[in-house]
Structures are given as C-alpha cells and as structure tokens.
Amino acid sequence: FDLSRGPLIRGRLIDMSDEEHVFLLTQHHIVSDGWSMGVLVRELSSLYRAFLAGQDDPLPPLAIQYPDYAAW
C-alpha cells in the first residue's frame, strides 16, 4: 500500500463458476480498527442475505456523512 496515493481498501469479486464466487477485501490496517471491522462484516453480511433473498438494501440511510463529521 502507498499511503500517499491509495486506495487503502480494495475489493474484488472473482467468478469461480456460474454458481460460485469469491469476494476479496484487502485493506491497510490504518483504515480500520476492531470495532469498525465488526460493523463492516455485519453490514456486508446483511446486504448479502438481502441480495440472496431478492430484497432491497436493508441498511438505514446514514444520518451524517464523514464530511459532516469532519466539518464539526
């Protein structure tokens, strides 16, 4: 990882076959901590379950965005 250029997090979906896929997520340790990794895994799991069930995005809209927080 080049911290001056990024990206510091990368995702890739690999098609193994018509029915099998592998999702790779690589990130620099500076991007997250244990708490935020838990949030990421829970939200990805929730989105995946909804996708499999043919449902819409189950996550609530964010009340604030990072630029809002940074501006405070």
Predicted model as a PDB file, atoms N, CA, C, CB and O in Angstrom, pLDDT in the B-factor column:
MODEL        1                                                                  
ATOM      1  N   PHE A   1       0.835  -1.189   0.000  1.00 79.00           N  
ATOM      2  CA  PHE A   1       0.000   0.000   0.000  1.00 79.00           C  
ATOM      3  C   PHE A   1       0.873   1.243   0.000  1.00 79.00           C  
ATOM      4  CB  PHE A   1      -0.946   0.003   1.210  1.00 79.00           C  
ATOM      5  O   PHE A   1       1.869   1.320   0.719  1.00 79.00           O  
ATOM      6  N   ASP A   2       0.490   2.202  -0.805  1.00 82.00           N  
ATOM      7  CA  ASP A   2       1.158   3.502  -0.813  1.00 82.00           C  
ATOM      8  C   ASP A   2       0.220   4.473  -0.110  1.00 82.00           C  
ATOM      9  CB  ASP A   2       1.507   3.985  -2.287  1.00 82.00           C  
ATOM     10  O   ASP A   2      -0.795   4.886  -0.670  1.00 82.00           O  
ATOM     11  N   LEU A   3       0.570   4.837   1.131  1.00 83.00           N  
ATOM     12  CA  LEU A   3      -0.319   5.681   1.932  1.00 83.00           C  
ATOM     13  C   LEU A   3      -0.539   7.060   1.334  1.00 83.00           C  
ATOM     14  CB  LEU A   3       0.233   5.827   3.315  1.00 83.00           C  
ATOM     15  O   LEU A   3      -1.535   7.712   1.649  1.00 83.00           O  
ATOM     16  N   SER A   4       0.353   7.512   0.493  1.00 85.00           N  
ATOM     17  CA  SER A   4       0.194   8.842  -0.096  1.00 85.00           C  
ATOM     18  C   SER A   4      -0.720   8.836  -1.313  1.00 85.00           C  
ATOM     19  CB  SER A   4       1.542   9.399  -0.480  1.00 85.00           C  
ATOM     20  O   SER A   4      -1.209   9.889  -1.722  1.00 85.00           O  
ATOM     21  N   ARG A   5      -0.957   7.658  -1.901  1.00 85.00           N  
ATOM     22  CA  ARG A   5      -1.759   7.595  -3.127  1.00 85.00           C  
ATOM     23  C   ARG A   5      -3.033   6.784  -2.981  1.00 85.00           C  
ATOM     24  CB  ARG A   5      -0.942   7.019  -4.235  1.00 85.00           C  
ATOM     25  O   ARG A   5      -4.042   7.118  -3.601  1.00 85.00           O  
ATOM     26  N   GLY A   6      -3.016   5.741  -2.190  1.00 82.00           N  
ATOM     27  CA  GLY A   6      -4.184   4.897  -2.059  1.00 82.00           C  
ATOM     28  C   GLY A   6      -4.433   4.063  -3.295  1.00 82.00           C  
ATOM     29  O   GLY A   6      -3.596   4.090  -4.196  1.00 82.00           O  
ATOM     30  N   PRO A   7      -5.494   3.344  -3.400  1.00 89.00           N  
ATOM     31  CA  PRO A   7      -6.514   3.220  -2.356  1.00 89.00           C  
ATOM     32  C   PRO A   7      -6.015   2.377  -1.185  1.00 89.00           C  
ATOM     33  CB  PRO A   7      -7.791   2.606  -2.934  1.00 89.00           C  
ATOM     34  O   PRO A   7      -5.166   1.500  -1.347  1.00 89.00           O  
ATOM     35  N   LEU A   8      -6.557   2.659  -0.010  1.00 89.00           N  
ATOM     36  CA  LEU A   8      -6.164   1.932   1.186  1.00 89.00           C  
ATOM     37  C   LEU A   8      -7.079   0.754   1.464  1.00 89.00           C  
ATOM     38  CB  LEU A   8      -6.149   2.858   2.373  1.00 89.00           C  
ATOM     39  O   LEU A   8      -6.834  -0.032   2.379  1.00 89.00           O  
ATOM     40  N   ILE A   9      -8.126   0.635   0.674  1.00 90.00           N  
ATOM     41  CA  ILE A   9      -9.016  -0.522   0.758  1.00 90.00           C  
ATOM     42  C   ILE A   9      -9.387  -0.913  -0.670  1.00 90.00           C  
ATOM     43  CB  ILE A   9     -10.304  -0.209   1.624  1.00 90.00           C  
ATOM     44  O   ILE A   9      -9.681  -0.058  -1.505  1.00 90.00           O  
ATOM     45  N   ARG A  10      -9.368  -2.210  -0.934  1.00 93.00           N  
ATOM     46  CA  ARG A  10      -9.663  -2.704  -2.285  1.00 93.00           C  
ATOM     47  C   ARG A  10     -10.596  -3.895  -2.183  1.00 93.00           C  
ATOM     48  CB  ARG A  10      -8.360  -3.092  -3.044  1.00 93.00           C  
ATOM     49  O   ARG A  10     -10.458  -4.725  -1.284  1.00 93.00           O  
ATOM     50  N   GLY A  11     -11.529  -3.976  -3.088  1.00 94.00           N  
ATOM     51  CA  GLY A  11     -12.428  -5.118  -3.158  1.00 94.00           C  
ATOM     52  C   GLY A  11     -12.410  -5.717  -4.550  1.00 94.00           C  
ATOM     53  O   GLY A  11     -12.260  -5.009  -5.546  1.00 94.00           O  
ATOM     54  N   ARG A  12     -12.565  -7.029  -4.604  1.00 96.00           N  
ATOM     55  CA  ARG A  12     -12.596  -7.712  -5.905  1.00 96.00           C  
ATOM     56  C   ARG A  12     -13.517  -8.921  -5.793  1.00 96.00           C  
ATOM     57  CB  ARG A  12     -11.153  -8.147  -6.360  1.00 96.00           C  
ATOM     58  O   ARG A  12     -13.460  -9.665  -4.814  1.00 96.00           O  
ATOM     59  N   LEU A  13     -14.353  -9.109  -6.786  1.00 95.00           N  
ATOM     60  CA  LEU A  13     -15.228 -10.274  -6.860  1.00 95.00           C  
ATOM     61  C   LEU A  13     -14.703 -11.172  -7.965  1.00 95.00           C  
ATOM     62  CB  LEU A  13     -16.721  -9.863  -7.119  1.00 95.00           C  
ATOM     63  O   LEU A  13     -14.584 -10.747  -9.114  1.00 95.00           O  
ATOM     64  N   ILE A  14     -14.391 -12.403  -7.622  1.00 97.00           N  
ATOM     65  CA  ILE A  14     -13.838 -13.357  -8.573  1.00 97.00           C  
ATOM     66  C   ILE A  14     -14.892 -14.414  -8.884  1.00 97.00           C  
ATOM     67  CB  ILE A  14     -12.542 -14.011  -8.019  1.00 97.00           C  
ATOM     68  O   ILE A  14     -15.405 -15.073  -7.979  1.00 97.00           O  
ATOM     69  N   ASP A  15     -15.210 -14.571 -10.156  1.00 96.00           N  
ATOM     70  CA  ASP A  15     -16.146 -15.609 -10.590  1.00 96.00           C  
ATOM     71  C   ASP A  15     -15.389 -16.922 -10.707  1.00 96.00           C  
ATOM     72  CB  ASP A  15     -16.826 -15.234 -11.947  1.00 96.00           C  
ATOM     73  O   ASP A  15     -14.499 -17.058 -11.546  1.00 96.00           O  
ATOM     74  N   MET A  16     -15.741 -17.888  -9.864  1.00 97.00           N  
ATOM     75  CA  MET A  16     -15.132 -19.211  -9.934  1.00 97.00           C  
ATOM     76  C   MET A  16     -15.921 -20.091 -10.907  1.00 97.00           C  
ATOM     77  CB  MET A  16     -15.074 -19.864  -8.527  1.00 97.00           C  
ATOM     78  O   MET A  16     -15.350 -20.929 -11.606  1.00 97.00           O  
ATOM     79  N   SER A  17     -17.247 -19.886 -10.941  1.00 96.00           N  
ATOM     80  CA  SER A  17     -18.146 -20.581 -11.852  1.00 96.00           C  
ATOM     81  C   SER A  17     -19.443 -19.781 -11.869  1.00 96.00           C  
ATOM     82  CB  SER A  17     -18.386 -22.089 -11.416  1.00 96.00           C  
ATOM     83  O   SER A  17     -19.522 -18.718 -11.254  1.00 96.00           O  
ATOM     84  N   ASP A  18     -20.466 -20.284 -12.570  1.00 94.00           N  
ATOM     85  CA  ASP A  18     -21.754 -19.587 -12.601  1.00 94.00           C  
ATOM     86  C   ASP A  18     -22.392 -19.517 -11.215  1.00 94.00           C  
ATOM     87  CB  ASP A  18     -22.705 -20.280 -13.575  1.00 94.00           C  
ATOM     88  O   ASP A  18     -23.168 -18.603 -10.937  1.00 94.00           O  
ATOM     89  N   GLU A  19     -22.077 -20.455 -10.362  1.00 91.00           N  
ATOM     90  CA  GLU A  19     -22.706 -20.555  -9.038  1.00 91.00           C  
ATOM     91  C   GLU A  19     -21.760 -20.257  -7.873  1.00 91.00           C  
ATOM     92  CB  GLU A  19     -23.277 -21.929  -8.862  1.00 91.00           C  
ATOM     93  O   GLU A  19     -22.181 -20.262  -6.717  1.00 91.00           O  
ATOM     94  N   GLU A  20     -20.509 -20.001  -8.166  1.00 95.00           N  
ATOM     95  CA  GLU A  20     -19.538 -19.810  -7.082  1.00 95.00           C  
ATOM     96  C   GLU A  20     -18.687 -18.573  -7.342  1.00 95.00           C  
ATOM     97  CB  GLU A  20     -18.636 -21.054  -6.931  1.00 95.00           C  
ATOM     98  O   GLU A  20     -18.149 -18.381  -8.433  1.00 95.00           O  
ATOM     99  N   HIS A  21     -18.580 -17.737  -6.307  1.00 94.00           N  
ATOM    100  CA  HIS A  21     -17.813 -16.503  -6.391  1.00 94.00           C  
ATOM    101  C   HIS A  21     -17.009 -16.339  -5.106  1.00 94.00           C  
ATOM    102  CB  HIS A  21     -18.744 -15.277  -6.630  1.00 94.00           C  
ATOM    103  O   HIS A  21     -17.366 -16.880  -4.059  1.00 94.00           O  
ATOM    104  N   VAL A  22     -15.938 -15.599  -5.203  1.00 96.00           N  
ATOM    105  CA  VAL A  22     -15.119 -15.289  -4.034  1.00 96.00           C  
ATOM    106  C   VAL A  22     -14.972 -13.777  -3.976  1.00 96.00           C  
ATOM    107  CB  VAL A  22     -13.713 -16.002  -4.097  1.00 96.00           C  
ATOM    108  O   VAL A  22     -14.606 -13.140  -4.963  1.00 96.00           O  
ATOM    109  N   PHE A  23     -15.261 -13.209  -2.812  1.00 94.00           N  
ATOM    110  CA  PHE A  23     -15.109 -11.772  -2.599  1.00 94.00           C  
ATOM    111  C   PHE A  23     -13.851 -11.541  -1.771  1.00 94.00           C  
ATOM    112  CB  PHE A  23     -16.367 -11.164  -1.892  1.00 94.00           C  
ATOM    113  O   PHE A  23     -13.725 -12.061  -0.662  1.00 94.00           O  
ATOM    114  N   LEU A  24     -12.929 -10.767  -2.309  1.00 95.00           N  
ATOM    115  CA  LEU A  24     -11.695 -10.443  -1.608  1.00 95.00           C  
ATOM    116  C   LEU A  24     -11.739  -8.979  -1.174  1.00 95.00           C  
ATOM    117  CB  LEU A  24     -10.454 -10.722  -2.505  1.00 95.00           C  
ATOM    118  O   LEU A  24     -12.065  -8.094  -1.966  1.00 95.00           O  
ATOM    119  N   LEU A  25     -11.413  -8.744   0.068  1.00 93.00           N  
ATOM    120  CA  LEU A  25     -11.337  -7.382   0.589  1.00 93.00           C  
ATOM    121  C   LEU A  25      -9.971  -7.246   1.250  1.00 93.00           C  
ATOM    122  CB  LEU A  25     -12.515  -7.068   1.605  1.00 93.00           C  
ATOM    123  O   LEU A  25      -9.659  -7.954   2.207  1.00 93.00           O  
ATOM    124  N   THR A  26      -9.176  -6.341   0.737  1.00 92.00           N  
ATOM    125  CA  THR A  26      -7.841  -6.104   1.259  1.00 92.00           C  
ATOM    126  C   THR A  26      -7.767  -4.660   1.711  1.00 92.00           C  
ATOM    127  CB  THR A  26      -6.746  -6.420   0.198  1.00 92.00           C  
ATOM    128  O   THR A  26      -8.167  -3.750   0.985  1.00 92.00           O  
ATOM    129  N   GLN A  27      -7.251  -4.454   2.920  1.00 90.00           N  
ATOM    130  CA  GLN A  27      -7.143  -3.082   3.402  1.00 90.00           C  
ATOM    131  C   GLN A  27      -5.917  -2.923   4.286  1.00 90.00           C  
ATOM    132  CB  GLN A  27      -8.406  -2.677   4.168  1.00 90.00           C  
ATOM    133  O   GLN A  27      -5.459  -3.865   4.934  1.00 90.00           O  
ATOM    134  N   HIS A  28      -5.410  -1.717   4.289  1.00 88.00           N  
ATOM    135  CA  HIS A  28      -4.299  -1.382   5.171  1.00 88.00           C  
ATOM    136  C   HIS A  28      -4.847  -1.271   6.591  1.00 88.00           C  
ATOM    137  CB  HIS A  28      -3.591  -0.049   4.726  1.00 88.00           C  
ATOM    138  O   HIS A  28      -5.983  -0.838   6.784  1.00 88.00           O  
ATOM    139  N   HIS A  29      -4.060  -1.654   7.570  1.00 87.00           N  
ATOM    140  CA  HIS A  29      -4.535  -1.632   8.955  1.00 87.00           C  
ATOM    141  C   HIS A  29      -4.864  -0.229   9.446  1.00 87.00           C  
ATOM    142  CB  HIS A  29      -3.499  -2.249   9.860  1.00 87.00           C  
ATOM    143  O   HIS A  29      -5.566  -0.078  10.446  1.00 87.00           O  
ATOM    144  N   ILE A  30      -4.379   0.787   8.771  1.00 87.00           N  
ATOM    145  CA  ILE A  30      -4.674   2.158   9.174  1.00 87.00           C  
ATOM    146  C   ILE A  30      -6.128   2.539   8.858  1.00 87.00           C  
ATOM    147  CB  ILE A  30      -3.713   3.126   8.478  1.00 87.00           C  
ATOM    148  O   ILE A  30      -6.645   3.517   9.399  1.00 87.00           O  
ATOM    149  N   VAL A  31      -6.784   1.770   7.986  1.00 85.00           N  
ATOM    150  CA  VAL A  31      -8.138   2.086   7.543  1.00 85.00           C  
ATOM    151  C   VAL A  31      -9.184   1.783   8.607  1.00 85.00           C  
ATOM    152  CB  VAL A  31      -8.459   1.318   6.284  1.00 85.00           C  
ATOM    153  O   VAL A  31     -10.211   2.460   8.668  1.00 85.00           O  
ATOM    154  N   SER A  32      -8.946   0.786   9.441  1.00 87.00           N  
ATOM    155  CA  SER A  32      -9.992   0.384  10.373  1.00 87.00           C  
ATOM    156  C   SER A  32      -9.411  -0.165  11.671  1.00 87.00           C  
ATOM    157  CB  SER A  32     -10.895  -0.655   9.730  1.00 87.00           C  
ATOM    158  O   SER A  32      -8.218  -0.450  11.777  1.00 87.00           O  
ATOM    159  N   ASP A  33     -10.290  -0.299  12.644  1.00 89.00           N  
ATOM    160  CA  ASP A  33      -9.933  -0.926  13.909  1.00 89.00           C  
ATOM    161  C   ASP A  33     -10.894  -2.086  14.136  1.00 89.00           C  
ATOM    162  CB  ASP A  33      -9.982   0.100  15.098  1.00 89.00           C  
ATOM    163  O   ASP A  33     -11.725  -2.372  13.274  1.00 89.00           O  
ATOM    164  N   GLY A  34     -10.799  -2.750  15.263  1.00 90.00           N  
ATOM    165  CA  GLY A  34     -11.654  -3.900  15.540  1.00 90.00           C  
ATOM    166  C   GLY A  34     -13.130  -3.564  15.514  1.00 90.00           C  
ATOM    167  O   GLY A  34     -13.928  -4.348  15.000  1.00 90.00           O  
ATOM    168  N   TRP A  35     -13.515  -2.415  16.056  1.00 91.00           N  
ATOM    169  CA  TRP A  35     -14.928  -2.032  16.097  1.00 91.00           C  
ATOM    170  C   TRP A  35     -15.459  -1.811  14.678  1.00 91.00           C  
ATOM    171  CB  TRP A  35     -15.122  -0.754  16.950  1.00 91.00           C  
ATOM    172  O   TRP A  35     -16.520  -2.325  14.324  1.00 91.00           O  
ATOM    173  N   SER A  36     -14.723  -1.049  13.872  1.00 90.00           N  
ATOM    174  CA  SER A  36     -15.214  -0.761  12.521  1.00 90.00           C  
ATOM    175  C   SER A  36     -15.204  -2.004  11.637  1.00 90.00           C  
ATOM    176  CB  SER A  36     -14.370   0.336  11.877  1.00 90.00           C  
ATOM    177  O   SER A  36     -16.026  -2.114  10.728  1.00 90.00           O  
ATOM    178  N   MET A  37     -14.291  -2.943  11.884  1.00 91.00           N  
ATOM    179  CA  MET A  37     -14.308  -4.204  11.130  1.00 91.00           C  
ATOM    180  C   MET A  37     -15.579  -4.987  11.442  1.00 91.00           C  
ATOM    181  CB  MET A  37     -13.058  -5.059  11.458  1.00 91.00           C  
ATOM    182  O   MET A  37     -16.168  -5.602  10.553  1.00 91.00           O  
ATOM    183  N   GLY A  38     -16.002  -4.963  12.715  1.00 93.00           N  
ATOM    184  CA  GLY A  38     -17.255  -5.620  13.080  1.00 93.00           C  
ATOM    185  C   GLY A  38     -18.442  -5.022  12.348  1.00 93.00           C  
ATOM    186  O   GLY A  38     -19.313  -5.748  11.869  1.00 93.00           O  
ATOM    187  N   VAL A  39     -18.477  -3.700  12.261  1.00 92.00           N  
ATOM    188  CA  VAL A  39     -19.553  -3.003  11.535  1.00 92.00           C  
ATOM    189  C   VAL A  39     -19.525  -3.403  10.060  1.00 92.00           C  
ATOM    190  CB  VAL A  39     -19.410  -1.455  11.681  1.00 92.00           C  
ATOM    191  O   VAL A  39     -20.566  -3.714   9.481  1.00 92.00           O  
ATOM    192  N   LEU A  40     -18.354  -3.396   9.458  1.00 92.00           N  
ATOM    193  CA  LEU A  40     -18.219  -3.745   8.041  1.00 92.00           C  
ATOM    194  C   LEU A  40     -18.706  -5.164   7.773  1.00 92.00           C  
ATOM    195  CB  LEU A  40     -16.761  -3.599   7.590  1.00 92.00           C  
ATOM    196  O   LEU A  40     -19.460  -5.388   6.826  1.00 92.00           O  
ATOM    197  N   VAL A  41     -18.291  -6.115   8.585  1.00 93.00           N  
ATOM    198  CA  VAL A  41     -18.691  -7.514   8.385  1.00 93.00           C  
ATOM    199  C   VAL A  41     -20.199  -7.678   8.587  1.00 93.00           C  
ATOM    200  CB  VAL A  41     -17.918  -8.443   9.353  1.00 93.00           C  
ATOM    201  O   VAL A  41     -20.848  -8.376   7.807  1.00 93.00           O  
ATOM    202  N   ARG A  42     -20.762  -7.052   9.612  1.00 95.00           N  
ATOM    203  CA  ARG A  42     -22.213  -7.148   9.840  1.00 95.00           C  
ATOM    204  C   ARG A  42     -22.999  -6.562   8.669  1.00 95.00           C  
ATOM    205  CB  ARG A  42     -22.600  -6.424  11.143  1.00 95.00           C  
ATOM    206  O   ARG A  42     -23.977  -7.153   8.213  1.00 95.00           O  
ATOM    207  N   GLU A  43     -22.566  -5.398   8.185  1.00 95.00           N  
ATOM    208  CA  GLU A  43     -23.300  -4.754   7.096  1.00 95.00           C  
ATOM    209  C   GLU A  43     -23.152  -5.518   5.784  1.00 95.00           C  
ATOM    210  CB  GLU A  43     -22.819  -3.321   6.915  1.00 95.00           C  
ATOM    211  O   GLU A  43     -24.129  -5.665   5.051  1.00 95.00           O  
ATOM    212  N   LEU A  44     -21.957  -6.005   5.473  1.00 94.00           N  
ATOM    213  CA  LEU A  44     -21.794  -6.817   4.265  1.00 94.00           C  
ATOM    214  C   LEU A  44     -22.630  -8.089   4.345  1.00 94.00           C  
ATOM    215  CB  LEU A  44     -20.315  -7.171   4.053  1.00 94.00           C  
ATOM    216  O   LEU A  44     -23.230  -8.497   3.351  1.00 94.00           O  
ATOM    217  N   SER A  45     -22.676  -8.715   5.510  1.00 96.00           N  
ATOM    218  CA  SER A  45     -23.481  -9.925   5.692  1.00 96.00           C  
ATOM    219  C   SER A  45     -24.961  -9.633   5.506  1.00 96.00           C  
ATOM    220  CB  SER A  45     -23.238 -10.525   7.077  1.00 96.00           C  
ATOM    221  O   SER A  45     -25.679 -10.407   4.872  1.00 96.00           O  
ATOM    222  N   SER A  46     -25.414  -8.520   6.059  1.00 97.00           N  
ATOM    223  CA  SER A  46     -26.817  -8.127   5.927  1.00 97.00           C  
ATOM    224  C   SER A  46     -27.169  -7.849   4.465  1.00 97.00           C  
ATOM    225  CB  SER A  46     -27.110  -6.885   6.790  1.00 97.00           C  
ATOM    226  O   SER A  46     -28.222  -8.271   3.985  1.00 97.00           O  
ATOM    227  N   LEU A  47     -26.299  -7.148   3.769  1.00 96.00           N  
ATOM    228  CA  LEU A  47     -26.537  -6.863   2.351  1.00 96.00           C  
ATOM    229  C   LEU A  47     -26.546  -8.138   1.517  1.00 96.00           C  
ATOM    230  CB  LEU A  47     -25.474  -5.904   1.818  1.00 96.00           C  
ATOM    231  O   LEU A  47     -27.364  -8.279   0.608  1.00 96.00           O  
ATOM    232  N   TYR A  48     -25.651  -9.054   1.816  1.00 93.00           N  
ATOM    233  CA  TYR A  48     -25.575 -10.307   1.065  1.00 93.00           C  
ATOM    234  C   TYR A  48     -26.832 -11.147   1.279  1.00 93.00           C  
ATOM    235  CB  TYR A  48     -24.328 -11.105   1.477  1.00 93.00           C  
ATOM    236  O   TYR A  48     -27.383 -11.695   0.325  1.00 93.00           O  
ATOM    237  N   ARG A  49     -27.289 -11.250   2.533  1.00 96.00           N  
ATOM    238  CA  ARG A  49     -28.515 -12.008   2.810  1.00 96.00           C  
ATOM    239  C   ARG A  49     -29.712 -11.399   2.083  1.00 96.00           C  
ATOM    240  CB  ARG A  49     -28.787 -12.055   4.324  1.00 96.00           C  
ATOM    241  O   ARG A  49     -30.542 -12.125   1.537  1.00 96.00           O  
ATOM    242  N   ALA A  50     -29.804 -10.067   2.076  1.00 97.00           N  
ATOM    243  CA  ALA A  50     -30.906  -9.397   1.370  1.00 97.00           C  
ATOM    244  C   ALA A  50     -30.814  -9.663  -0.126  1.00 97.00           C  
ATOM    245  CB  ALA A  50     -30.889  -7.873   1.643  1.00 97.00           C  
ATOM    246  O   ALA A  50     -31.830  -9.919  -0.771  1.00 97.00           O  
ATOM    247  N   PHE A  51     -29.617  -9.606  -0.681  1.00 93.00           N  
ATOM    248  CA  PHE A  51     -29.420  -9.866  -2.103  1.00 93.00           C  
ATOM    249  C   PHE A  51     -29.875 -11.287  -2.449  1.00 93.00           C  
ATOM    250  CB  PHE A  51     -27.936  -9.662  -2.492  1.00 93.00           C  
ATOM    251  O   PHE A  51     -30.579 -11.495  -3.437  1.00 93.00           O  
ATOM    252  N   LEU A  52     -29.470 -12.259  -1.631  1.00 93.00           N  
ATOM    253  CA  LEU A  52     -29.865 -13.653  -1.891  1.00 93.00           C  
ATOM    254  C   LEU A  52     -31.376 -13.831  -1.847  1.00 93.00           C  
ATOM    255  CB  LEU A  52     -29.210 -14.587  -0.876  1.00 93.00           C  
ATOM    256  O   LEU A  52     -31.932 -14.647  -2.582  1.00 93.00           O  
ATOM    257  N   ALA A  53     -32.042 -13.063  -0.980  1.00 97.00           N  
ATOM    258  CA  ALA A  53     -33.489 -13.160  -0.828  1.00 97.00           C  
ATOM    259  C   ALA A  53     -34.239 -12.281  -1.830  1.00 97.00           C  
ATOM    260  CB  ALA A  53     -33.883 -12.778   0.584  1.00 97.00           C  
ATOM    261  O   ALA A  53     -35.470 -12.263  -1.831  1.00 97.00           O  
ATOM    262  N   GLY A  54     -33.513 -11.553  -2.682  1.00 96.00           N  
ATOM    263  CA  GLY A  54     -34.163 -10.678  -3.657  1.00 96.00           C  
ATOM    264  C   GLY A  54     -34.779  -9.443  -3.029  1.00 96.00           C  
ATOM    265  O   GLY A  54     -35.720  -8.869  -3.578  1.00 96.00           O  
ATOM    266  N   GLN A  55     -34.263  -9.032  -1.892  1.00 97.00           N  
ATOM    267  CA  GLN A  55     -34.796  -7.872  -1.176  1.00 97.00           C  
ATOM    268  C   GLN A  55     -33.966  -6.631  -1.458  1.00 97.00           C  
ATOM    269  CB  GLN A  55     -34.840  -8.143   0.331  1.00 97.00           C  
ATOM    270  O   GLN A  55     -32.852  -6.706  -1.977  1.00 97.00           O  
ATOM    271  N   ASP A  56     -34.540  -5.486  -1.100  1.00 96.00           N  
ATOM    272  CA  ASP A  56     -33.839  -4.214  -1.247  1.00 96.00           C  
ATOM    273  C   ASP A  56     -32.775  -4.071  -0.163  1.00 96.00           C  
ATOM    274  CB  ASP A  56     -34.832  -3.035  -1.188  1.00 96.00           C  
ATOM    275  O   ASP A  56     -32.691  -4.882   0.759  1.00 96.00           O  
ATOM    276  N   ASP A  57     -31.983  -3.044  -0.292  1.00 96.00           N  
ATOM    277  CA  ASP A  57     -30.951  -2.708   0.686  1.00 96.00           C  
ATOM    278  C   ASP A  57     -31.596  -2.566   2.069  1.00 96.00           C  
ATOM    279  CB  ASP A  57     -30.206  -1.394   0.281  1.00 96.00           C  
ATOM    280  O   ASP A  57     -32.456  -1.706   2.255  1.00 96.00           O  
ATOM    281  N   PRO A  58     -31.196  -3.395   3.041  1.00 97.00           N  
ATOM    282  CA  PRO A  58     -31.816  -3.347   4.363  1.00 97.00           C  
ATOM    283  C   PRO A  58     -31.187  -2.317   5.303  1.00 97.00           C  
ATOM    284  CB  PRO A  58     -31.740  -4.701   4.994  1.00 97.00           C  
ATOM    285  O   PRO A  58     -31.689  -2.109   6.408  1.00 97.00           O  
ATOM    286  N   LEU A  59     -30.118  -1.682   4.889  1.00 96.00           N  
ATOM    287  CA  LEU A  59     -29.424  -0.762   5.781  1.00 96.00           C  
ATOM    288  C   LEU A  59     -30.124   0.593   5.804  1.00 96.00           C  
ATOM    289  CB  LEU A  59     -27.960  -0.599   5.353  1.00 96.00           C  
ATOM    290  O   LEU A  59     -30.536   1.100   4.761  1.00 96.00           O  
ATOM    291  N   PRO A  60     -30.257   1.179   6.994  1.00 94.00           N  
ATOM    292  CA  PRO A  60     -30.885   2.505   7.073  1.00 94.00           C  
ATOM    293  C   PRO A  60     -29.964   3.559   6.471  1.00 94.00           C  
ATOM    294  CB  PRO A  60     -31.227   2.865   8.542  1.00 94.00           C  
ATOM    295  O   PRO A  60     -28.744   3.399   6.492  1.00 94.00           O  
ATOM    296  N   PRO A  61     -30.533   4.631   5.938  1.00 91.00           N  
ATOM    297  CA  PRO A  61     -29.675   5.699   5.407  1.00 91.00           C  
ATOM    298  C   PRO A  61     -28.847   6.305   6.545  1.00 91.00           C  
ATOM    299  CB  PRO A  61     -30.532   6.802   4.703  1.00 91.00           C  
ATOM    300  O   PRO A  61     -29.290   6.359   7.693  1.00 91.00           O  
ATOM    301  N   LEU A  62     -27.657   6.751   6.210  1.00 85.00           N  
ATOM    302  CA  LEU A  62     -26.796   7.356   7.222  1.00 85.00           C  
ATOM    303  C   LEU A  62     -27.328   8.727   7.617  1.00 85.00           C  
ATOM    304  CB  LEU A  62     -25.351   7.471   6.708  1.00 85.00           C  
ATOM    305  O   LEU A  62     -27.727   9.523   6.767  1.00 85.00           O  
ATOM    306  N   ALA A  63     -27.327   8.986   8.912  1.00 85.00           N  
ATOM    307  CA  ALA A  63     -27.794  10.279   9.405  1.00 85.00           C  
ATOM    308  C   ALA A  63     -26.808  11.387   9.037  1.00 85.00           C  
ATOM    309  CB  ALA A  63     -27.995  10.231  10.929  1.00 85.00           C  
ATOM    310  O   ALA A  63     -27.211  12.507   8.721  1.00 85.00           O  
ATOM    311  N   ILE A  64     -25.526  11.068   9.081  1.00 85.00           N  
ATOM    312  CA  ILE A  64     -24.493  12.025   8.682  1.00 85.00           C  
ATOM    313  C   ILE A  64     -23.466  11.301   7.832  1.00 85.00           C  
ATOM    314  CB  ILE A  64     -23.818  12.687   9.924  1.00 85.00           C  
ATOM    315  O   ILE A  64     -23.338  10.078   7.899  1.00 85.00           O  
ATOM    316  N   GLN A  65     -22.755  12.047   7.053  1.00 83.00           N  
ATOM    317  CA  GLN A  65     -21.669  11.524   6.230  1.00 83.00           C  
ATOM    318  C   GLN A  65     -20.343  11.962   6.849  1.00 83.00           C  
ATOM    319  CB  GLN A  65     -21.791  12.017   4.747  1.00 83.00           C  
ATOM    320  O   GLN A  65     -20.311  12.873   7.675  1.00 83.00           O  
ATOM    321  N   TYR A  66     -19.260  11.318   6.451  1.00 79.00           N  
ATOM    322  CA  TYR A  66     -17.962  11.661   7.019  1.00 79.00           C  
ATOM    323  C   TYR A  66     -17.617  13.139   6.848  1.00 79.00           C  
ATOM    324  CB  TYR A  66     -16.888  10.813   6.385  1.00 79.00           C  
ATOM    325  O   TYR A  66     -17.092  13.733   7.789  1.00 79.00           O  
ATOM    326  N   PRO A  67     -17.886  13.771   5.687  1.00 85.00           N  
ATOM    327  CA  PRO A  67     -17.562  15.206   5.578  1.00 85.00           C  
ATOM    328  C   PRO A  67     -18.297  16.061   6.626  1.00 85.00           C  
ATOM    329  CB  PRO A  67     -17.911  15.710   4.175  1.00 85.00           C  
ATOM    330  O   PRO A  67     -17.765  17.074   7.081  1.00 85.00           O  
ATOM    331  N   ASP A  68     -19.523  15.653   7.008  1.00 84.00           N  
ATOM    332  CA  ASP A  68     -20.243  16.379   8.059  1.00 84.00           C  
ATOM    333  C   ASP A  68     -19.480  16.296   9.377  1.00 84.00           C  
ATOM    334  CB  ASP A  68     -21.673  15.816   8.232  1.00 84.00           C  
ATOM    335  O   ASP A  68     -19.285  17.293  10.071  1.00 84.00           O  
ATOM    336  N   TYR A  69     -19.057  15.079   9.697  1.00 78.00           N  
ATOM    337  CA  TYR A  69     -18.312  14.853  10.934  1.00 78.00           C  
ATOM    338  C   TYR A  69     -17.000  15.626  10.926  1.00 78.00           C  
ATOM    339  CB  TYR A  69     -18.042  13.359  11.133  1.00 78.00           C  
ATOM    340  O   TYR A  69     -16.636  16.248  11.924  1.00 78.00           O  
ATOM    341  N   ALA A  70     -16.294  15.586   9.808  1.00 83.00           N  
ATOM    342  CA  ALA A  70     -15.010  16.279   9.705  1.00 83.00           C  
ATOM    343  C   ALA A  70     -15.183  17.790   9.829  1.00 83.00           C  
ATOM    344  CB  ALA A  70     -14.326  15.938   8.379  1.00 83.00           C  
ATOM    345  O   ALA A  70     -14.317  18.473  10.376  1.00 83.00           O  
ATOM    346  N   ALA A  71     -16.302  18.315   9.321  1.00 86.00           N  
ATOM    347  CA  ALA A  71     -16.552  19.757   9.397  1.00 86.00           C  
ATOM    348  C   ALA A  71     -16.793  20.217  10.832  1.00 86.00           C  
ATOM    349  CB  ALA A  71     -17.748  20.129   8.530  1.00 86.00           C  
ATOM    350  O   ALA A  71     -16.495  21.360  11.177  1.00 86.00           O  
ATOM    351  N   TRP A  72     -17.329  19.333  11.665  1.00 83.00           N  
ATOM    352  CA  TRP A  72     -17.567  19.688  13.075  1.00 83.00           C  
ATOM    353  C   TRP A  72     -16.261  19.902  13.772  1.00 83.00           C  
ATOM    354  CB  TRP A  72     -18.377  18.603  13.800  1.00 83.00           C  
ATOM    355  O   TRP A  72     -16.240  20.208  14.964  1.00 83.00           O  
TER     356      TRP A  72                                                      
ENDMDL                                                                          
END                                                                             
